[in-house]
Amino acid sequence: MSGLGIACLPLMTVNDEIKEGKLKIIPCVGGFKQIFSQVAYRKNKWISPALSMFIEITLKHARGWSCEEATC
């Protein structure tokens, strides 16, 4: 919404924002060769159990998300 980037999101999560004109769909022809993901949080602040589990699961599974193993 700030014009700072793009995101791949489930349509159902942003449908209202698209209808309101806050977000727009950018067609992706041919897919992406490589996508970088980031999770940002304040490490010295309290982390909810849900966020803690999300970080743990992401780190566990992200080890196998190598572009070298895929067809990039």
C-alpha angles and dihedrals in degrees: 000000000000094000092244100124149319133277137194105228136163108265092230091062095055102028094109093049091050091050090049091051093243092118133024135204115244110198114232110213112192097006129250124300093206133004124196118207128197135188116198125192137147106260094199093054129082112278119209118235089247093054091044091054091045091053092046094049093044093051091046095052099033091070087077096047096098122150088212090066094049130061099267 
